Amino acid sequence: MEQQPEALGNYNSGSDVPLCVDLDGTLVKTDILIESFFALLKCNIVFVAFVPFWLLKGKAHLKQQIAKRVELDVSVLPYHKAFLDYLREQHNHGRRLVLTTASHIKFAQKIADYLGLFNGVMASDDRTNLSGLRKLEQLRDKFGERAFDYAGNSRADLKVWPHARRAILVNPERGIQSAVRQVAIIERVFDDGQRGMKVYLRAMRPHQWVKNLLLFVHLFAAHEWANLPLIVQTTVGFLSFCLCASSVYLLNDLFDLESDRRHPQKRFRPLAAGAFPIGHAILLIPMLLLAAFGVALFLPVEFLFALAIYYLVTMAYSLRLKRVTILDVLVLAGLYTIRIIAGAAVIPDMPSFWLMAFSTFLFFCLAIIKRYAELLVLHDSGQAAADGRRYEVVDLDTLMALGTSSGLIAVLVLALYVNSPEIVRGYTYPQAVWLLCPLLMYWLARIWLVTRRGQMHDDPVIYALKDWRSRLAGAIMILIVLMAA
């Protein structure tokens, strides 16, 4: 007769029954294979061509080849804190704990050594992929039928739980808890409740979408702010860039998991913290990208090219360019400018030389501010260099010099434009545009003061939209342009 599940928490495990613990999604709120795969691509993107050939020889061979080439810092992995505390308690009571995982033995052993809680490790090697039925066979051979307790979280673990004495669920996937009740006695359930749409939206970084408002700059500069069809088209382009940007942000976060976890602020990002399932991110990235280019099909082909260039440059930035000193901020400045070009492509039209020159110097200044603010946080926390980048805290003065001078050059370009013949063709009262120069100087000086004081915690463009003084300065600038037109 089938044994009925006990009420949660009514059973205290004895120290004579081993507790076998799954790794991915259970002990750690991530997937070691996916993390090691992206760490491999970060080392050299060329390895992506080898993966299908490794996989032809089996998943165990694939894991072996990746493990040979990759190192993971297990000290920064997102461990499930409540469950880890429970394991420490069981360990202190003398219970035998065995780490039982489909992850490669190299990474599993490093985690076991780091935690110092496990009496043994059962994991995949170069010949055996220890998942599903293979895991069950080894557990039954080692401990016997219903002679061990098992902690897991996924549908793959449903092959093991019916043969375990007790089941422990950790952040169980949807529907798992009810399925386990039918086949096993549930001893404990650990669920931190961090899942949901809010986590998905946070991972997509919707607050960064405001940077895509730059697509409207050329519409404004071309005095087409009352052209409803062009406004609608630019709005469609804005949506396309937002979807593409979120796809890129997720991909970038996958490449930067280790460095983000070492960062005092970025470690709270959903993927780095393990709040957002890493497997879901793998699915969401291409979905967002396809949606972005699907929306772009309704716009001129020039916009489609601009979007493709933006995506390719951001890919190059995520994989390599972000680790090249100074070139990284030049690329960031270029990505801002590409948005303006994309906005012009909606019309379609080409932005003027003056707008391109102004935006290049201004956005280089803002990109330097972003990097300066990150370095300042590291300086205040006692670190000497940025992890994953080539900047050191001694570079702070150099970055400030580069950033402030670039900002002032942007003001100079604006002043030269006001004194150029081209301005007469666009404005009825061009002299009024001169007022933009002192306003821009004020804003740049203030934003550098804020940054130097350690109060710049956002991208400078996002900060400007949150800061009431910046919004007021921007509103006055728009009013001046409207009056001059």
Secondary structure, DSSP 8 states (H G I E B T S, - for coil): -------TT-----TTS-EEE-TBTTTBSS-HHHHHHHHHHHH-GGGGGTHHHHHHT-HHHHHHHHHHH----GGGS-B-HHHHHHHHHHHHTT--EEEEEEEEHHHHHHHHHHH---SEEEEE-SS----THHHHHHHHHHH-TT-SEEEE-SGGGGGTGGGSSEEEEES--TTHHHHHHTTS-EEEEE-----SHHHHHHHH-GGGGGGGGGGGHHHHHTT-TT-HHHHHHHHHHHHHHHHHHHHHHHHHHHHTHHHHHHSTTGGGSHHHHT-S-HHHHHHHHHHHHHHHHHHHTTS-HHHHHHHHHHHHHHHHHHHTGGGSTTHHHHHHHHHHHHHHHHHHHHTT----HHHHHHHHHHHHHHHHHHHHHHHHHHHHTT-SB-TTSS-BGGGHHHHHHHHHHHHHHHHHHHHHHHTSTHHHHH-SSGGGGGGHHHHHHHHHHHHHHHHHTT---S-HHHHHHH-HHHHHHHHHHHHHHHHH-
